[in-house]
């Protein structure tokens, strides 16, 4: 029998480390009858090698399995690869075969759950750092869009694309929730618009508070939707959300009657049915004043 055969017999779990520069000589000495190395001495020296110190328990167990039972190891690779691919697809991250194989090997070596936050974080980090990769349709984009919609549509707050995606990634990883984001927006809105503090602390969004006023304007101007009453970017409609009351010298929400007046002060109001009727009525009054009568 050869030395390798002796090592396979006495050390079946690590015989394949025969070529390792540190472990190999130990294995040869361990089976050399002239050295007389006992198991206790071998283990003590083996625990001091770089291989042992730099490989986790999970990695060492995988090394043993992949070298002693390659059929089972390949079956686990295939299963993990499929699970990892499904996780990536769900997130909206596209991986080519080499990338998928590389990440599969890392996952099985470290015994990681393919849908764990650790793996998801690694996939996101890879996608953001790879110039040839991008995050497509999936849970990250969905969460990112939800963040943008809540910021813009519910709190009238501009959020950068990068900031929204960061939140989307954290939500997809399970680290944060959309409710966490709403709490952040609520705190910010109270600072920006303290006159709404009571309503916002009660769980309302800024849109919940001011949509009745936007509805008044939309109705008066015959606008197709509330989104046409842009309180975030249009200086005229910003007055709905923060009206400086000269009587008190304080900022507050407009009343519905004030919102009606504001709408009717706009030139386009005269093109509405109400505006045209008012224009017609005022014209008839002027004719009557000057002695003209509408013919029968």
C-alpha positions, 0 to 999 in steps of 0.5 A: 500500500502507498502512503496515500492509501494509508492516509485514506484508511486512517483519515478518511475525512481529510485524506484529500488534503494530502497536497496541502502544504501544511496538512499534507506533511502532518498526514504523512507523519501521522501514518509514518510508523517511524514518527509515532504521532498519536491522534492527540498530537495530530489534532493539536497540530491540525487545529493550528493549520491555516486550513482549519483556522480559516475555514468555518465548521460549515465550510469544513463539513462541505469540504468533507462531503464534496470529496467523500460523497460527490454525488450527494454534494452535486445534488445539494448544489443543484437544489441550492442553485434552483432556490437561489435562482428563484430568490434572484428572480423574485428580487428582480436580479438577473444572474447568468450561469457563471454568476449563479454557479459561483454564488451557489458554491459560496452558499453551499460551502457556508450552509446559507439559506438561499432566501435568507437576509444574508443571501438577499443582501449579497445579491443586492450588493452584487447587482449594485456593484456589477455594471452589467447587471441591473435590478428589474421587475421584482420585489425590490422595484415594487417596494421602491415604487411603493416608497416613491408613491407614498413619499410623493403621493401621500406626503408630497415629499421629494425622494431621490431615486437612490434613496427610494431604492435603498428603502426598497432594498431594505424592505425586500430584505426584511430589514425595514417595512413600508410602515417604517418609511411612513413613520419617517415621513410623518416625522418629517411632515410634522417638522415641515407643517407643524399646523398638521401635527394633530392629524398626522399623529393620529395616523393620517397622511398629508394627503388624507388631510388636504384631499378634501381641499384638493377635491374642492379645487378639482370640482370648481375647475372641472379637473380630471383628477386630484393629481392635477391639483399639484400641491408639491410643485405648483405655488398656487396650490401650495397655498392649500397646504400652508396658508398664511393667515394675515389675521393671526400671522400664522400658517394654517390649512385653508378652509373649503370656502377659501379653497373655493375662492382660490379656485375661482380666482384662476383664469381657467375657472371662466371656462368651466360651466359655473364660470360661464354661467356666472359670466353670462349672469354678470353680462345680463346684469350689466345690460339691465343696468344700462337699460337694455332688455333681453329680447323675449 
